Amino acid sequence: MKTSRQYLISGFIFSAVLGTAAHFFYGWSGDNPLIALISPVNESTWEHMKLVFFPVLLWSFFLPTRLSVEVPSLRPALLFSSLLGTLAVPVLFYTYSGILGNNIAWADILIFFISVFITFFCTWKLQGSAKIDQKRTAIYFLTVLFIILFFLFTFLPPDIGLFAEP
């Protein structure tokens, strides 16, 4: 478990740093449509969900083979938890901004870090779960579905509040 703890702490740092930087990738790239797939193209809540999802997804590819063998449910736990952390972004944002009637920049930034923390905390708690390992196929399917939806809705966003700029 010590090795998985190190992997998860490193993943939290990696995802927090990359997610923070990713906020600016699209603008820095000169509005490159390929960068738009993984980085926010506007200030909508949906686009900011990418800041949690894609860095964690990338981190999941850095799972050492030895650790994957020792803790076979670690990757499914991480991907499932990334979905939870990603969904925490709109839940937390709309909860606090609904209560206050507006949003505050520092609170929005804090929500990002809380969502990344939720991802890695839940992964820590779920990594030994046989149920998570049994649901591996469903978790991988949901992860791919999120990727497809992020790609699709980057260029064809539905006309609902989640996709509107606040």
Beta strands, then each sheet from edge to edge (+ up, - down):
end
